[in-house]
Amino acid sequence: MMVAAFGALSEKVAALRRKSGTGRMERWLTGEEVCGQLRISPRTLQTLRDRRLIGYSQINRRFYYKPEEVKRLIPLVGTLYPRGR
């Protein structure tokens, strides 16, 4: 019964991958990676989330970010936080 359930789950994942068009799952960035790329502190990243300036997904206590969101913010970080906060 458990093997059958796993097989069904595997088929659903495969269908989602085909539906996405590229056939592969997109890689999301962790908070640490985003802080490094934007050169900001974790607290500043939290402020960006609180102000809804960056999109994210949360799984348990961890936050994940799409690379497009980070690229969109790179030119804006200097204007939002001019003193490098």
Secondary structure as UniProt FT lines:
FT   HELIX           2..19
FT   STRAND          29..30
FT   HELIX           31..38
FT   HELIX           42..50
FT   TURN            51..52
FT   STRAND          57..59
FT   TURN            60..61
FT   STRAND          62..65
FT   HELIX           67..80
FT   TURN            82..83
//
